[in-house]
């Protein structure tokens, strides 16, 4: 418990400062260690089940996607399709059996969608209308959701939510997490984005929490399939980088899409 609190006390102010204060180029550089560590942990999990894409191309293509997101975000989709095709072709020329080619190509392409795309969308979101505060808004909601689920489940948890995937998660913790996230989302939205109707705060609270908890369960399923408890031991009290950002990987695309529709036609601010 103490390790978990201390790690959060160090990481949260550092991430908040990066999001709110860093210029675009420094934000990209600051994001890279988180993104590359998450990608490394994912590839380690994939390797445990025999799905081992060539790592260097995966890293290079992910870096390319982040560069496109930072400087030419309108080209992100074709860049992603090109990167996926490149990984498939690279898998074909490796000296592997046909079944290994299939799993390696699938694991590599999925890694781009699972890890690289959400980080790319963080770069795109930050450059949109009020995007810095929208990204900070999302991070706070994820932190509230995770904290409420953890402590609520510890205090009141009685019924397992998904015992075969993540035995520690409870229905009670999930409900407490949803209620806390919706409350935080509503009041923060009203304070930070007064130009929009407050109902968006309620909707975003529900969307971010539900999608984020699905992301948490998805990463738990990956770890269970790989036969490990944590994605790594990088962060004391939290496990690995993926364990810390699993909810964010699902919630970022959802919030980016919602925010893009909400602010369509508005210039960056």
TAGI-V883427 format. One record per residue. PSI is psi in whole degrees, 0 to 359 (none if undefined). OMEGA is omega in whole degrees, 0 to 359 (none if undefined). Layout:
psi->PSI omega->OMEGA
psi->PSI omega->OMEGA
This chain:
psi->312 omega->182
psi->318 omega->179
psi->320 omega->180
psi->315 omega->181
psi->316 omega->181
psi->319 omega->178
psi->317 omega->177
psi->323 omega->180
psi->332 omega->177
psi->314 omega->187
psi->317 omega->187
psi->310 omega->178
psi->324 omega->180
psi->316 omega->180
psi->318 omega->179
psi->318 omega->178
psi->320 omega->179
psi->315 omega->182
psi->316 omega->189
psi->331 omega->190
psi->335 omega->187
psi->139 omega->170
psi->168 omega->188
psi->315 omega->183
psi->322 omega->180
psi->326 omega->176
psi->317 omega->177
psi->313 omega->180
psi->321 omega->180
psi->332 omega->180
psi->332 omega->187
psi->315 omega->180
psi->318 omega->178
psi->314 omega->184
psi->315 omega->182
psi->322 omega->176
psi->318 omega->178
psi->319 omega->179
psi->319 omega->177
psi->315 omega->179
psi->320 omega->178
psi->315 omega->181
psi->327 omega->175
psi->317 omega->177
psi->317 omega->180
psi->320 omega->180
psi->331 omega->180
psi->337 omega->180
psi->15 omega->175
psi->9 omega->178
psi->91 omega->190
psi->89 omega->175
psi->161 omega->175
psi->120 omega->191
psi->317 omega->184
psi->313 omega->177
psi->324 omega->179
psi->313 omega->179
psi->315 omega->183
psi->318 omega->179
psi->323 omega->176
psi->316 omega->177
psi->321 omega->177
psi->319 omega->179
psi->321 omega->180
psi->325 omega->176
psi->318 omega->178
psi->316 omega->180
psi->325 omega->182
psi->322 omega->188
psi->336 omega->178
psi->64 omega->186
psi->334 omega->180
psi->344 omega->180
psi->12 omega->186
psi->317 omega->182
psi->309 omega->177
psi->327 omega->178
psi->320 omega->178
psi->317 omega->179
psi->319 omega->178
psi->320 omega->179
psi->318 omega->178
psi->317 omega->178
psi->320 omega->179
psi->318 omega->179
psi->321 omega->178
psi->315 omega->181
psi->321 omega->178
psi->327 omega->177
psi->326 omega->182
psi->328 omega->185
psi->359 omega->177
psi->147 omega->181
psi->79 omega->183
psi->162 omega->171
psi->160 omega->185
psi->319 omega->180
psi->322 omega->179
psi->325 omega->176
psi->315 omega->181
psi->308 omega->184
psi->323 omega->179
psi->315 omega->179
psi->316 omega->181
psi->316 omega->181
psi->321 omega->180
psi->312 omega->181
psi->318 omega->179
psi->323 omega->178
psi->322 omega->178
psi->316 omega->180
psi->320 omega->187
psi->319 omega->185
psi->307 omega->189
psi->319 omega->184
psi->312 omega->179
psi->320 omega->178
psi->324 omega->176
psi->319 omega->180
psi->333 omega->174
psi->320 omega->177
psi->318 omega->180
psi->315 omega->181
psi->318 omega->184
psi->335 omega->181
psi->357 omega->181
psi->181 omega->180
psi->121 omega->180
psi->29 omega->187
psi->328 omega->178
psi->314 omega->181
psi->331 omega->175
psi->319 omega->178
psi->319 omega->177
psi->321 omega->176
psi->313 omega->180
psi->314 omega->181
psi->318 omega->179
psi->318 omega->179
psi->320 omega->178
psi->318 omega->179
psi->317 omega->178
psi->315 omega->181
psi->313 omega->181
psi->317 omega->182
psi->315 omega->180
psi->320 omega->179
psi->319 omega->183
psi->306 omega->184
psi->325 omega->176
psi->318 omega->178
psi->320 omega->178
psi->319 omega->186
psi->319 omega->191
psi->354 omega->186
psi->126 omega->178
psi->327 omega->186
psi->126 omega->181
psi->138 omega->180
psi->311 omega->181
psi->75 omega->189
psi->331 omega->181
psi->342 omega->181
psi->310 omega->183
psi->90 omega->186
psi->337 omega->183
psi->345 omega->184
psi->138 omega->182
psi->159 omega->177
psi->318 omega->181
psi->317 omega->178
psi->322 omega->179
psi->316 omega->180
psi->316 omega->178
psi->319 omega->178
psi->315 omega->180
psi->314 omega->181
psi->316 omega->181
psi->320 omega->181
psi->317 omega->180
psi->319 omega->179
psi->313 omega->179
psi->319 omega->181
psi->318 omega->182
psi->309 omega->185
psi->323 omega->177
psi->319 omega->180
psi->317 omega->180
psi->325 omega->182
psi->322 omega->188
psi->333 omega->185
psi->63 omega->186
psi->346 omega->180
psi->353 omega->181
psi->155 omega->180
psi->146 omega->188
psi->343 omega->180
psi->333 omega->178
psi->327 omega->177
psi->317 omega->178
psi->314 omega->181
psi->318 omega->180
psi->324 omega->176
psi->315 omega->179
psi->312 omega->183
psi->310 omega->183
psi->318 omega->182
psi->312 omega->183
psi->312 omega->180
psi->321 omega->179
psi->318 omega->179
psi->329 omega->173
psi->321 omega->177
psi->321 omega->177
psi->314 omega->180
psi->323 omega->180
psi->317 omega->179
psi->324 omega->176
psi->322 omega->178
psi->320 omega->177
psi->315 omega->180
psi->319 omega->179
psi->320 omega->177
psi->328 omega->180
psi->353 omega->177
psi->32 omega->179
psi->157 omega->179
psi->318 omega->180
psi->156 omega->180
psi->335 omega->172
psi->187 omega->177
psi->28 omega->186
psi->317 omega->187
psi->110 omega->181
psi->129 omega->179
psi->348 omega->182
psi->340 omega->186
psi->237 omega->182
psi->183 omega->179
psi->318 omega->178
psi->323 omega->178
psi->331 omega->182
psi->329 omega->187
psi->12 omega->184
psi->319 omega->178
psi->321 omega->183
psi->327 omega->182
psi->330 omega->176
psi->324 omega->185
psi->328 omega->181
psi->310 omega->178
psi->322 omega->181
psi->313 omega->180
psi->320 omega->178
psi->315 omega->181
psi->314 omega->180
psi->315 omega->182
psi->323 omega->179
psi->320 omega->177
psi->320 omega->183
psi->325 omega->186
psi->18 omega->182
psi->129 omega->179
psi->351 omega->180
psi->140 omega->183
psi->161 omega->175
psi->147 omega->181
psi->none omega->none
